[in-house]
Amino acid sequence: MLPGHKYQIGEKVRLKKGHPCGHNEWEILRIGMDFGIKCSGCGHYVLLPRKKFEKSVKAILTATDTEE
């Protein structure tokens, strides 16, 4: 959804579809062919293929370079 954005570990993103626990904010923990993301509500860890992850990102909530 956000063309050309370079995702980084530690960024928090909002996905189009929410998690069953009620939250839709996720933290990126792994980047590669798959993205490893953790739900900020319940802590559930999910692996998504890169294409599916990039398609489902709605917004970037925090970038790692602005947190310091």
All heavy atoms as TSV, in Angstrom:
chain	resi	resn	atom	element	x	y	z
A	1	MET	N	N	0.818	-1.195	0.000
A	1	MET	CA	C	0.000	0.000	0.000
A	1	MET	C	C	0.859	1.256	0.000
A	1	MET	O	O	0.498	2.239	-0.585
A	1	MET	CB	C	-0.922	-0.025	1.207
A	1	MET	CG	C	-1.653	1.256	1.416
A	1	MET	SD	S	-3.381	0.956	1.410
A	1	MET	CE	C	-3.961	2.617	1.449
A	2	LEU	N	N	1.985	1.214	0.659
A	2	LEU	CA	C	2.870	2.366	0.702
A	2	LEU	C	C	4.072	2.079	-0.188
A	2	LEU	O	O	5.076	1.551	0.270
A	2	LEU	CB	C	3.309	2.633	2.147
A	2	LEU	CG	C	2.169	2.852	3.136
A	2	LEU	CD1	C	2.693	2.884	4.558
A	2	LEU	CD2	C	1.427	4.125	2.831
A	3	PRO	N	N	3.979	2.386	-1.469
A	3	PRO	CA	C	5.040	2.016	-2.410
A	3	PRO	C	C	6.366	2.693	-2.084
A	3	PRO	O	O	6.417	3.866	-1.735
A	3	PRO	CB	C	4.501	2.475	-3.758
A	3	PRO	CG	C	3.464	3.484	-3.448
A	3	PRO	CD	C	2.922	3.151	-2.093
A	4	GLY	N	N	7.432	1.911	-2.164
A	4	GLY	CA	C	8.766	2.442	-1.968
A	4	GLY	C	C	9.195	2.597	-0.523
A	4	GLY	O	O	10.303	3.039	-0.259
A	5	HIS	N	N	8.331	2.262	0.438
A	5	HIS	CA	C	8.717	2.401	1.843
A	5	HIS	C	C	9.612	1.243	2.255
A	5	HIS	O	O	9.314	0.089	1.979
A	5	HIS	CB	C	7.489	2.457	2.753
A	5	HIS	CG	C	7.837	2.596	4.195
A	5	HIS	ND1	N	8.298	3.780	4.716
A	5	HIS	CD2	C	7.841	1.714	5.212
A	5	HIS	CE1	C	8.552	3.605	6.000
A	5	HIS	NE2	N	8.276	2.355	6.321
A	6	LYS	N	N	10.710	1.545	2.918
A	6	LYS	CA	C	11.617	0.521	3.444
A	6	LYS	C	C	11.220	0.254	4.897
A	6	LYS	O	O	11.413	1.101	5.761
A	6	LYS	CB	C	13.064	1.001	3.392
A	6	LYS	CG	C	13.528	1.389	2.010
A	6	LYS	CD	C	14.027	0.194	1.273
A	6	LYS	CE	C	14.655	0.661	-0.025
A	6	LYS	NZ	N	14.736	-0.340	-1.011
A	7	TYR	N	N	10.640	-0.898	5.147
A	7	TYR	CA	C	10.223	-1.256	6.495
A	7	TYR	C	C	11.439	-1.612	7.329
A	7	TYR	O	O	12.418	-2.160	6.827
A	7	TYR	CB	C	9.246	-2.431	6.460
A	7	TYR	CG	C	7.959	-2.084	5.759
A	7	TYR	CD1	C	7.737	-2.458	4.446
A	7	TYR	CD2	C	6.972	-1.361	6.406
A	7	TYR	CE1	C	6.566	-2.119	3.795
A	7	TYR	CE2	C	5.799	-1.022	5.762
A	7	TYR	CZ	C	5.598	-1.406	4.463
A	7	TYR	OH	O	4.446	-1.077	3.818
A	8	GLN	N	N	11.368	-1.317	8.621
A	8	GLN	CA	C	12.461	-1.610	9.540
A	8	GLN	C	C	11.922	-2.340	10.756
A	8	GLN	O	O	10.761	-2.166	11.142
A	8	GLN	CB	C	13.151	-0.327	9.986
A	8	GLN	CG	C	13.818	0.432	8.857
A	8	GLN	CD	C	14.464	1.710	9.345
A	8	GLN	OE1	O	14.312	2.103	10.491
A	8	GLN	NE2	N	15.192	2.361	8.464
A	9	ILE	N	N	12.794	-3.129	11.362
A	9	ILE	CA	C	12.417	-3.842	12.582
A	9	ILE	C	C	12.135	-2.816	13.673
A	9	ILE	O	O	12.867	-1.850	13.841
A	9	ILE	CB	C	13.534	-4.813	12.998
A	9	ILE	CG1	C	13.653	-5.916	11.954
A	9	ILE	CG2	C	13.276	-5.394	14.383
A	9	ILE	CD1	C	14.784	-6.869	12.161
A	10	GLY	N	N	11.058	-3.022	14.393
A	10	GLY	CA	C	10.671	-2.119	15.468
A	10	GLY	C	C	9.582	-1.137	15.091
A	10	GLY	O	O	8.980	-0.520	15.966
A	11	GLU	N	N	9.302	-0.989	13.796
A	11	GLU	CA	C	8.230	-0.088	13.379
A	11	GLU	C	C	6.881	-0.667	13.771
A	11	GLU	O	O	6.690	-1.882	13.776
A	11	GLU	CB	C	8.243	0.114	11.855
A	11	GLU	CG	C	9.275	1.057	11.375
A	11	GLU	CD	C	9.168	1.324	9.883
A	11	GLU	OE1	O	8.764	0.422	9.133
A	11	GLU	OE2	O	9.505	2.431	9.487
A	12	LYS	N	N	5.962	0.220	14.093
A	12	LYS	CA	C	4.595	-0.206	14.380
A	12	LYS	C	C	3.726	0.206	13.205
A	12	LYS	O	O	3.827	1.324	12.714
A	12	LYS	CB	C	4.100	0.423	15.665
A	12	LYS	CG	C	4.873	-0.083	16.855
A	12	LYS	CD	C	4.196	0.222	18.137
A	12	LYS	CE	C	5.089	-0.307	19.237
A	12	LYS	NZ	N	4.378	-0.857	20.328
A	13	VAL	N	N	2.904	-0.736	12.762
A	13	VAL	CA	C	2.039	-0.499	11.608
A	13	VAL	C	C	0.595	-0.837	11.951
A	13	VAL	O	O	0.327	-1.609	12.872
A	13	VAL	CB	C	2.485	-1.330	10.380
A	13	VAL	CG1	C	3.848	-0.907	9.900
A	13	VAL	CG2	C	2.470	-2.816	10.679
A	14	ARG	N	N	-0.322	-0.242	11.203
A	14	ARG	CA	C	-1.742	-0.568	11.324
A	14	ARG	C	C	-2.128	-1.302	10.058
A	14	ARG	O	O	-1.855	-0.839	8.953
A	14	ARG	CB	C	-2.569	0.703	11.475
A	14	ARG	CG	C	-4.067	0.410	11.573
A	14	ARG	CD	C	-4.877	1.640	11.897
A	14	ARG	NE	N	-4.593	2.023	13.274
A	14	ARG	CZ	C	-4.386	3.273	13.669
A	14	ARG	NH1	N	-4.412	4.259	12.816
A	14	ARG	NH2	N	-4.129	3.539	14.930
A	15	LEU	N	N	-2.750	-2.470	10.234
A	15	LEU	CA	C	-3.187	-3.262	9.093
A	15	LEU	C	C	-4.660	-3.016	8.814
A	15	LEU	O	O	-5.403	-2.561	9.681
A	15	LEU	CB	C	-2.946	-4.752	9.360
A	15	LEU	CG	C	-1.504	-5.169	9.611
A	15	LEU	CD1	C	-1.421	-6.678	9.806
A	15	LEU	CD2	C	-0.591	-4.738	8.491
A	16	LYS	N	N	-5.072	-3.324	7.587
A	16	LYS	CA	C	-6.462	-3.118	7.186
A	16	LYS	C	C	-7.415	-3.967	8.011
A	16	LYS	O	O	-8.480	-3.511	8.408
A	16	LYS	CB	C	-6.641	-3.463	5.705
A	16	LYS	CG	C	-5.961	-2.494	4.779
A	16	LYS	CD	C	-6.158	-2.908	3.336
A	16	LYS	CE	C	-5.433	-1.973	2.398
A	16	LYS	NZ	N	-5.530	-2.416	1.013
A	17	LYS	N	N	-7.020	-5.198	8.264
A	17	LYS	CA	C	-7.874	-6.128	8.989
A	17	LYS	C	C	-7.365	-6.265	10.420
A	17	LYS	O	O	-6.188	-6.507	10.638
A	17	LYS	CB	C	-7.863	-7.487	8.285
A	17	LYS	CG	C	-8.906	-8.437	8.772
A	17	LYS	CD	C	-8.955	-9.666	7.885
A	17	LYS	CE	C	-10.031	-10.619	8.355
A	17	LYS	NZ	N	-10.058	-11.823	7.560
A	18	GLY	N	N	-8.248	-6.126	11.373
A	18	GLY	CA	C	-7.874	-6.222	12.782
A	18	GLY	C	C	-7.678	-7.656	13.248
A	18	GLY	O	O	-8.129	-8.600	12.609
A	19	HIS	N	N	-7.006	-7.803	14.360
A	19	HIS	CA	C	-6.791	-9.115	14.978
A	19	HIS	C	C	-8.037	-9.470	15.793
A	19	HIS	O	O	-8.720	-8.571	16.288
A	19	HIS	CB	C	-5.538	-9.028	15.869
A	19	HIS	CG	C	-5.048	-10.343	16.334
A	19	HIS	ND1	N	-5.116	-10.735	17.647
A	19	HIS	CD2	C	-4.478	-11.375	15.669
A	19	HIS	CE1	C	-4.593	-11.957	17.775
A	19	HIS	NE2	N	-4.206	-12.357	16.577
A	20	PRO	N	N	-8.349	-10.741	15.963
A	20	PRO	CA	C	-9.537	-11.131	16.735
A	20	PRO	C	C	-9.557	-10.603	18.176
A	20	PRO	O	O	-10.632	-10.485	18.770
A	20	PRO	CB	C	-9.483	-12.668	16.736
A	20	PRO	CG	C	-8.760	-13.010	15.485
A	20	PRO	CD	C	-7.755	-11.907	15.300
A	21	CYS	N	N	-8.397	-10.239	18.727
A	21	CYS	CA	C	-8.368	-9.706	20.098
A	21	CYS	C	C	-8.887	-8.272	20.143
A	21	CYS	O	O	-9.108	-7.726	21.217
A	21	CYS	CB	C	-6.963	-9.776	20.691
A	21	CYS	SG	S	-5.808	-8.557	20.043
A	22	GLY	N	N	-9.072	-7.641	18.968
A	22	GLY	CA	C	-9.627	-6.298	18.928
A	22	GLY	C	C	-8.643	-5.214	18.520
A	22	GLY	O	O	-9.032	-4.084	18.289
A	23	HIS	N	N	-7.365	-5.536	18.444
A	23	HIS	CA	C	-6.361	-4.549	18.054
A	23	HIS	C	C	-6.002	-4.711	16.578
A	23	HIS	O	O	-6.101	-5.788	16.031
A	23	HIS	CB	C	-5.096	-4.715	18.896
A	23	HIS	CG	C	-5.246	-4.200	20.290
A	23	HIS	ND1	N	-6.114	-4.753	21.185
A	23	HIS	CD2	C	-4.632	-3.182	20.927
A	23	HIS	CE1	C	-6.036	-4.098	22.331
A	23	HIS	NE2	N	-5.137	-3.139	22.197
A	24	ASN	N	N	-5.542	-3.613	15.960
A	24	ASN	CA	C	-5.061	-3.704	14.590
A	24	ASN	C	C	-3.692	-3.042	14.452
A	24	ASN	O	O	-3.290	-2.652	13.386
A	24	ASN	CB	C	-6.068	-3.119	13.594
A	24	ASN	CG	C	-6.317	-1.655	13.804
A	24	ASN	OD1	O	-5.910	-1.090	14.805
A	24	ASN	ND2	N	-6.995	-1.025	12.869
A	25	GLU	N	N	-2.982	-2.914	15.587
A	25	GLU	CA	C	-1.625	-2.372	15.586
A	25	GLU	C	C	-0.640	-3.518	15.786
A	25	GLU	O	O	-0.823	-4.362	16.657
A	25	GLU	CB	C	-1.456	-1.341	16.696
A	25	GLU	CG	C	-2.331	-0.130	16.493
A	25	GLU	CD	C	-2.208	0.872	17.617
A	25	GLU	OE1	O	-1.329	0.701	18.483
A	25	GLU	OE2	O	-2.999	1.819	17.625
A	26	TRP	N	N	0.410	-3.532	14.957
A	26	TRP	CA	C	1.385	-4.611	14.972
A	26	TRP	C	C	2.803	-4.060	14.992
A	26	TRP	O	O	3.065	-3.006	14.426
A	26	TRP	CB	C	1.223	-5.472	13.718
A	26	TRP	CG	C	-0.131	-6.102	13.607
A	26	TRP	CD1	C	-1.271	-5.516	13.150
A	26	TRP	CD2	C	-0.486	-7.433	13.970
A	26	TRP	NE1	N	-2.306	-6.407	13.185
A	26	TRP	CE2	C	-1.849	-7.591	13.691
A	26	TRP	CE3	C	0.232	-8.507	14.489
A	26	TRP	CZ2	C	-2.521	-8.781	13.917
A	26	TRP	CZ3	C	-0.443	-9.690	14.711
A	26	TRP	CH2	C	-1.803	-9.825	14.430
A	27	GLU	N	N	3.724	-4.776	15.606
A	27	GLU	CA	C	5.138	-4.401	15.618
A	27	GLU	C	C	5.899	-5.367	14.716
A	27	GLU	O	O	5.711	-6.577	14.799
A	27	GLU	CB	C	5.697	-4.478	17.035
A	27	GLU	CG	C	7.150	-4.084	17.113
A	27	GLU	CD	C	7.711	-4.154	18.513
A	27	GLU	OE1	O	6.958	-4.474	19.454
A	27	GLU	OE2	O	8.910	-3.902	18.653
A	28	ILE	N	N	6.763	-4.833	13.863
A	28	ILE	CA	C	7.552	-5.660	12.949
A	28	ILE	C	C	8.751	-6.221	13.705
A	28	ILE	O	O	9.538	-5.470	14.275
A	28	ILE	CB	C	8.027	-4.844	11.734
A	28	ILE	CG1	C	6.828	-4.302	10.956
A	28	ILE	CG2	C	8.915	-5.696	10.836
A	28	ILE	CD1	C	7.189	-3.337	9.847
A	29	LEU	N	N	8.882	-7.547	13.718
A	29	LEU	CA	C	9.989	-8.205	14.413
A	29	LEU	C	C	10.947	-8.909	13.460
A	29	LEU	O	O	12.081	-9.204	13.827
A	29	LEU	CB	C	9.456	-9.230	15.422
A	29	LEU	CG	C	8.583	-8.673	16.535
A	29	LEU	CD1	C	8.095	-9.808	17.430
A	29	LEU	CD2	C	9.346	-7.651	17.352
A	30	ARG	N	N	10.503	-9.211	12.250
A	30	ARG	CA	C	11.336	-9.944	11.293
A	30	ARG	C	C	11.028	-9.450	9.888
A	30	ARG	O	O	9.874	-9.229	9.546
A	30	ARG	CB	C	11.033	-11.438	11.382
A	30	ARG	CG	C	11.801	-12.288	10.401
A	30	ARG	CD	C	11.418	-13.767	10.585
A	30	ARG	NE	N	12.189	-14.608	9.713
A	30	ARG	CZ	C	11.815	-14.970	8.493
A	30	ARG	NH1	N	10.673	-14.557	8.008
A	30	ARG	NH2	N	12.583	-15.747	7.762
A	31	ILE	N	N	12.080	-9.258	9.090
A	31	ILE	CA	C	11.916	-8.815	7.709
A	31	ILE	C	C	12.721	-9.737	6.810
A	31	ILE	O	O	13.862	-10.072	7.112
A	31	ILE	CB	C	12.403	-7.360	7.524
A	31	ILE	CG1	C	11.586	-6.424	8.401
A	31	ILE	CG2	C	12.310	-6.944	6.074
A	31	ILE	CD1	C	12.087	-5.005	8.403
A	32	GLY	N	N	12.129	-10.145	5.727
A	32	GLY	CA	C	12.781	-11.017	4.755
A	32	GLY	C	C	11.749	-11.363	3.699
A	32	GLY	O	O	10.958	-10.524	3.294
A	33	MET	N	N	11.759	-12.602	3.239
A	33	MET	CA	C	10.706	-13.050	2.324
A	33	MET	C	C	9.361	-13.027	3.045
A	33	MET	O	O	8.319	-12.823	2.437
A	33	MET	CB	C	10.988	-14.471	1.830
A	33	MET	CG	C	12.077	-14.534	0.794
A	33	MET	SD	S	11.665	-13.642	-0.704
A	33	MET	CE	C	10.361	-14.650	-1.364
A	34	ASP	N	N	9.391	-13.258	4.346
A	34	ASP	CA	C	8.208	-13.180	5.198
A	34	ASP	C	C	8.415	-12.061	6.208
A	34	ASP	O	O	9.540	-11.731	6.558
A	34	ASP	CB	C	8.003	-14.485	5.970
A	34	ASP	CG	C	7.742	-15.668	5.069
A	34	ASP	OD1	O	6.983	-15.508	4.104
A	34	ASP	OD2	O	8.292	-16.740	5.344
A	35	PHE	N	N	7.314	-11.493	6.668
A	35	PHE	CA	C	7.369	-10.504	7.738
A	35	PHE	C	C	6.859	-11.163	9.007
A	35	PHE	O	O	5.790	-11.774	9.013
A	35	PHE	CB	C	6.478	-9.300	7.411
A	35	PHE	CG	C	7.156	-8.258	6.579
A	35	PHE	CD1	C	7.345	-8.449	5.232
A	35	PHE	CD2	C	7.597	-7.084	7.152
A	35	PHE	CE1	C	7.964	-7.497	4.457
A	35	PHE	CE2	C	8.216	-6.112	6.390
A	35	PHE	CZ	C	8.409	-6.320	5.036
A	36	GLY	N	N	7.607	-11.036	10.091
A	36	GLY	CA	C	7.171	-11.501	11.398
A	36	GLY	C	C	6.629	-10.304	12.144
A	36	GLY	O	O	7.332	-9.309	12.335
A	37	ILE	N	N	5.358	-10.367	12.536
A	37	ILE	CA	C	4.742	-9.252	13.240
A	37	ILE	C	C	4.100	-9.744	14.531
A	37	ILE	O	O	3.673	-10.893	14.634
A	37	ILE	CB	C	3.704	-8.522	12.358
A	37	ILE	CG1	C	2.640	-9.480	11.839
A	37	ILE	CG2	C	4.395	-7.801	11.212
A	37	ILE	CD1	C	1.521	-8.814	11.044
A	38	LYS	N	N	4.069	-8.855	15.535
A	38	LYS	CA	C	3.499	-9.197	16.834
A	38	LYS	C	C	2.361	-8.243	17.140
A	38	LYS	O	O	2.504	-7.023	16.999
A	38	LYS	CB	C	4.569	-9.093	17.917
A	38	LYS	CG	C	4.078	-9.483	19.296
A	38	LYS	CD	C	5.196	-9.506	20.307
A	38	LYS	CE	C	5.436	-8.107	20.796
A	38	LYS	NZ	N	6.325	-8.039	21.951
A	39	CYS	N	N	1.233	-8.784	17.553
A	39	CYS	CA	C	0.065	-7.984	17.906
A	39	CYS	C	C	0.379	-7.183	19.165
A	39	CYS	O	O	0.895	-7.725	20.147
A	39	CYS	CB	C	-1.142	-8.885	18.152
A	39	CYS	SG	S	-2.618	-7.993	18.677
A	40	SER	N	N	0.066	-5.885	19.153
A	40	SER	CA	C	0.351	-5.048	20.317
A	40	SER	C	C	-0.683	-5.263	21.423
A	40	SER	O	O	-0.477	-4.817	22.547
A	40	SER	CB	C	0.389	-3.578	19.920
A	40	SER	OG	O	-0.857	-3.168	19.418
A	41	GLY	N	N	-1.765	-5.940	21.125
A	41	GLY	CA	C	-2.793	-6.199	22.129
A	41	GLY	C	C	-2.526	-7.448	22.949
A	41	GLY	O	O	-2.381	-7.393	24.166
A	42	CYS	N	N	-2.402	-8.589	22.265
A	42	CYS	CA	C	-2.268	-9.860	22.977
A	42	CYS	C	C	-0.881	-10.483	22.857
A	42	CYS	O	O	-0.585	-11.462	23.519
A	42	CYS	CB	C	-3.318	-10.850	22.481
A	42	CYS	SG	S	-3.128	-11.317	20.750
A	43	GLY	N	N	-0.023	-9.944	21.980
A	43	GLY	CA	C	1.333	-10.466	21.832
A	43	GLY	C	C	1.451	-11.648	20.886
A	43	GLY	O	O	2.512	-12.258	20.795
A	44	HIS	N	N	0.392	-11.972	20.160
A	44	HIS	CA	C	0.418	-13.092	19.218
A	44	HIS	C	C	1.378	-12.795	18.073
A	44	HIS	O	O	1.378	-11.694	17.527
A	44	HIS	CB	C	-0.996	-13.344	18.681
A	44	HIS	CG	C	-1.111	-14.561	17.825
A	44	HIS	ND1	N	-1.125	-15.830	18.359
A	44	HIS	CD2	C	-1.203	-14.701	16.491
A	44	HIS	CE1	C	-1.235	-16.702	17.359
A	44	HIS	NE2	N	-1.276	-16.034	16.214
A	45	TYR	N	N	2.203	-13.779	17.697
A	45	TYR	CA	C	3.202	-13.622	16.640
A	45	TYR	C	C	2.697	-14.297	15.367
A	45	TYR	O	O	2.236	-15.428	15.404
A	45	TYR	CB	C	4.522	-14.257	17.083
A	45	TYR	CG	C	5.645	-14.101	16.093
A	45	TYR	CD1	C	6.334	-12.909	15.987
A	45	TYR	CD2	C	6.019	-15.153	15.269
A	45	TYR	CE1	C	7.380	-12.767	15.085
A	45	TYR	CE2	C	7.055	-15.028	14.365
A	45	TYR	CZ	C	7.734	-13.824	14.283
A	45	TYR	OH	O	8.762	-13.683	13.385
A	46	VAL	N	N	2.781	-13.574	14.242
A	46	VAL	CA	C	2.280	-14.074	12.960
A	46	VAL	C	C	3.346	-13.864	11.892
A	46	VAL	O	O	4.011	-12.832	11.877
A	46	VAL	CB	C	0.991	-13.322	12.542
A	46	VAL	CG1	C	0.493	-13.796	11.200
A	46	VAL	CG2	C	-0.083	-13.462	13.588
A	47	LEU	N	N	3.515	-14.855	11.013
A	47	LEU	CA	C	4.386	-14.713	9.842
A	47	LEU	C	C	3.507	-14.511	8.612
A	47	LEU	O	O	2.607	-15.300	8.362
A	47	LEU	CB	C	5.222	-15.981	9.638
A	47	LEU	CG	C	6.551	-16.063	10.341
A	47	LEU	CD1	C	7.191	-17.428	10.090
A	47	LEU	CD2	C	7.485	-14.972	9.914
A	48	LEU	N	N	3.754	-13.437	7.872
A	48	LEU	CA	C	3.004	-13.156	6.647
A	48	LEU	C	C	3.967	-13.060	5.476
A	48	LEU	O	O	5.040	-12.478	5.610
A	48	LEU	CB	C	2.281	-11.814	6.752
A	48	LEU	CG	C	1.081	-11.716	7.665
A	48	LEU	CD1	C	0.583	-10.267	7.718
A	48	LEU	CD2	C	-0.033	-12.600	7.174
A	49	PRO	N	N	3.594	-13.603	4.320
A	49	PRO	CA	C	4.415	-13.399	3.130
A	49	PRO	C	C	4.534	-11.908	2.826
A	49	PRO	O	O	3.604	-11.139	3.075
A	49	PRO	CB	C	3.645	-14.114	2.022
A	49	PRO	CG	C	2.705	-15.031	2.723
A	49	PRO	CD	C	2.414	-14.413	4.058
A	50	ARG	N	N	5.677	-11.493	2.292
A	50	ARG	CA	C	5.952	-10.080	2.023
A	50	ARG	C	C	4.836	-9.416	1.210
A	50	ARG	O	O	4.375	-8.328	1.541
A	50	ARG	CB	C	7.283	-9.935	1.288
A	50	ARG	CG	C	7.603	-8.497	0.895
A	50	ARG	CD	C	8.944	-8.399	0.224
A	50	ARG	NE	N	10.035	-8.484	1.174
A	50	ARG	CZ	C	10.547	-7.424	1.812
A	50	ARG	NH1	N	10.062	-6.225	1.595
A	50	ARG	NH2	N	11.539	-7.574	2.648
A	51	LYS	N	N	4.409	-10.073	0.156
A	51	LYS	CA	C	3.397	-9.490	-0.727
A	51	LYS	C	C	2.085	-9.235	0.019
A	51	LYS	O	O	1.469	-8.177	-0.119
A	51	LYS	CB	C	3.166	-10.414	-1.924
A	51	LYS	CG	C	2.361	-9.807	-3.021
A	51	LYS	CD	C	2.368	-10.686	-4.250
A	51	LYS	CE	C	1.657	-10.001	-5.395
A	51	LYS	NZ	N	1.717	-10.775	-6.614
A	52	LYS	N	N	1.662	-10.192	0.827
A	52	LYS	CA	C	0.413	-10.047	1.579
A	52	LYS	C	C	0.546	-8.957	2.645
A	52	LYS	O	O	-0.376	-8.166	2.856
A	52	LYS	CB	C	0.036	-11.378	2.230
A	52	LYS	CG	C	-1.287	-11.353	2.926
A	52	LYS	CD	C	-1.711	-12.721	3.399
A	52	LYS	CE	C	-3.080	-12.655	4.037
A	52	LYS	NZ	N	-3.537	-13.953	4.470
A	53	PHE	N	N	1.706	-8.898	3.311
A	53	PHE	CA	C	1.937	-7.874	4.330
A	53	PHE	C	C	1.885	-6.476	3.725
A	53	PHE	O	O	1.181	-5.596	4.213
A	53	PHE	CB	C	3.284	-8.093	5.021
A	53	PHE	CG	C	3.655	-6.986	5.969
A	53	PHE	CD1	C	3.123	-6.936	7.243
A	53	PHE	CD2	C	4.524	-5.977	5.580
A	53	PHE	CE1	C	3.448	-5.900	8.103
A	53	PHE	CE2	C	4.862	-4.945	6.426
A	53	PHE	CZ	C	4.323	-4.909	7.698
A	54	GLU	N	N	2.652	-6.269	2.634
A	54	GLU	CA	C	2.712	-4.951	2.014
A	54	GLU	C	C	1.350	-4.506	1.482
A	54	GLU	O	O	1.031	-3.324	1.485
A	54	GLU	CB	C	3.760	-4.930	0.909
A	54	GLU	CG	C	5.171	-5.007	1.455
A	54	GLU	CD	C	6.245	-5.052	0.390
A	54	GLU	OE1	O	5.929	-5.332	-0.784
A	54	GLU	OE2	O	7.411	-4.812	0.747
A	55	LYS	N	N	0.553	-5.459	1.059
A	55	LYS	CA	C	-0.779	-5.158	0.547
A	55	LYS	C	C	-1.735	-4.768	1.681
A	55	LYS	O	O	-2.653	-3.967	1.475
A	55	LYS	CB	C	-1.311	-6.396	-0.178
A	55	LYS	CG	C	-2.471	-6.154	-1.064
A	55	LYS	CD	C	-2.784	-7.431	-1.826
A	55	LYS	CE	C	-3.887	-7.222	-2.825
A	55	LYS	NZ	N	-4.228	-8.455	-3.516
A	56	SER	N	N	-1.519	-5.310	2.880
A	56	SER	CA	C	-2.461	-5.079	3.971
A	56	SER	C	C	-2.083	-3.939	4.909
A	56	SER	O	O	-2.846	-3.618	5.817
A	56	SER	CB	C	-2.643	-6.370	4.779
A	56	SER	OG	O	-1.447	-6.720	5.410
A	57	VAL	N	N	-0.939	-3.286	4.700
A	57	VAL	CA	C	-0.553	-2.161	5.556
A	57	VAL	C	C	-1.426	-0.952	5.237
A	57	VAL	O	O	-1.566	-0.558	4.089
A	57	VAL	CB	C	0.943	-1.803	5.377
A	57	VAL	CG1	C	1.277	-0.508	6.098
A	57	VAL	CG2	C	1.817	-2.920	5.883
A	58	LYS	N	N	-2.016	-0.393	6.277
A	58	LYS	CA	C	-2.871	0.780	6.126
A	58	LYS	C	C	-2.109	2.051	6.484
A	58	LYS	O	O	-2.258	3.070	5.827
A	58	LYS	CB	C	-4.100	0.632	7.020
A	58	LYS	CG	C	-5.150	1.679	6.846
A	58	LYS	CD	C	-6.366	1.332	7.680
A	58	LYS	CE	C	-7.476	2.330	7.458
A	58	LYS	NZ	N	-8.643	1.995	8.258
A	59	ALA	N	N	-1.285	1.990	7.553
A	59	ALA	CA	C	-0.540	3.172	7.992
A	59	ALA	C	C	0.667	2.739	8.811
A	59	ALA	O	O	0.662	1.677	9.437
A	59	ALA	CB	C	-1.430	4.067	8.839
A	60	ILE	N	N	1.691	3.582	8.804
A	60	ILE	CA	C	2.862	3.375	9.652
A	60	ILE	C	C	2.684	4.290	10.857
A	60	ILE	O	O	2.576	5.510	10.707
A	60	ILE	CB	C	4.154	3.704	8.893
A	60	ILE	CG1	C	4.287	2.766	7.704
A	60	ILE	CG2	C	5.357	3.588	9.814
A	60	ILE	CD1	C	5.355	3.161	6.734
A	61	LEU	N	N	2.622	3.699	12.047
A	61	LEU	CA	C	2.337	4.478	13.255
A	61	LEU	C	C	3.591	5.101	13.840
A	61	LEU	O	O	3.589	6.276	14.207
A	61	LEU	CB	C	1.643	3.591	14.285
A	61	LEU	CG	C	0.352	2.945	13.794
A	61	LEU	CD1	C	-0.199	2.007	14.837
A	61	LEU	CD2	C	-0.663	4.005	13.440
A	62	THR	N	N	4.661	4.323	13.956
A	62	THR	CA	C	5.915	4.867	14.474
A	62	THR	C	C	7.061	4.358	13.633
A	62	THR	O	O	7.134	3.178	13.312
A	62	THR	CB	C	6.164	4.451	15.936
A	62	THR	OG1	O	6.165	3.034	16.020
A	62	THR	CG2	C	5.135	5.030	16.876
A	63	ALA	N	N	7.938	5.253	13.283
A	63	ALA	CA	C	9.158	4.868	12.568
A	63	ALA	C	C	10.272	4.765	13.591
A	63	ALA	O	O	10.290	5.496	14.585
A	63	ALA	CB	C	9.488	5.900	11.510
A	64	THR	N	N	11.219	3.869	13.362
A	64	THR	CA	C	12.276	3.630	14.343
A	64	THR	C	C	13.191	4.831	14.504
A	64	THR	O	O	13.706	5.075	15.579
A	64	THR	CB	C	13.118	2.404	13.955
A	64	THR	OG1	O	13.578	2.573	12.628
A	64	THR	CG2	C	12.315	1.141	14.064
A	65	ASP	N	N	13.422	5.626	13.447
A	65	ASP	CA	C	14.345	6.749	13.574
A	65	ASP	C	C	13.749	7.921	14.384
A	65	ASP	O	O	14.479	8.756	14.873
A	65	ASP	CB	C	14.800	7.252	12.187
A	65	ASP	CG	C	13.627	7.570	11.276
A	65	ASP	OD1	O	12.672	8.194	11.733
A	65	ASP	OD2	O	13.692	7.179	10.104
A	66	THR	N	N	12.432	7.983	14.563
A	66	THR	CA	C	11.827	9.073	15.315
A	66	THR	C	C	11.639	8.719	16.786
A	66	THR	O	O	11.320	9.576	17.581
A	66	THR	CB	C	10.457	9.458	14.735
A	66	THR	OG1	O	9.598	8.314	14.764
A	66	THR	CG2	C	10.594	9.964	13.318
A	67	GLU	N	N	11.836	7.466	17.160
A	67	GLU	CA	C	11.636	7.061	18.555
A	67	GLU	C	C	12.790	7.451	19.457
A	67	GLU	O	O	12.657	7.550	20.642
A	67	GLU	CB	C	11.434	5.537	18.640
A	67	GLU	CG	C	10.105	5.107	18.080
A	67	GLU	CD	C	9.921	3.598	18.188
A	67	GLU	OE1	O	10.890	2.907	18.549
A	67	GLU	OE2	O	8.826	3.120	17.923
A	68	GLU	N	N	13.959	7.682	18.922
A	68	GLU	CA	C	15.147	7.951	19.744
A	68	GLU	C	C	15.198	9.339	20.274
A	68	GLU	O	O	14.719	10.276	19.958
A	68	GLU	CB	C	16.408	7.659	18.921
A	68	GLU	CG	C	16.490	6.201	18.576
A	68	GLU	CD	C	17.715	5.901	17.728
A	68	GLU	OE1	O	18.652	6.724	17.687
A	68	GLU	OE2	O	17.740	4.858	17.112
